[in-house]
């Protein structure tokens, strides 16, 4: 069974983080990540991969971009 993909954002090969993992890395609640995403369309410039079309669809955050975000923050 294949999942629909947004036209401008195909899943990246390799590792992805769940919203729970991403929120834990940020030391915030999952609902904060989802709320920010809903309002702005991204979190930290990262647009997640949405699996499915329903409101409660699972989101996967590309590990390459998430890791780069943390490297950028630690370099400051």
Secondary structure, 3 states (H helix, E strand, C coil): CCCCCECCECCCCCCEEEHHHHHHHHCCCHHHHHHHHHHHCCECCECCEEECCCCCCEEEEEHHHHHHHHHHHHCC
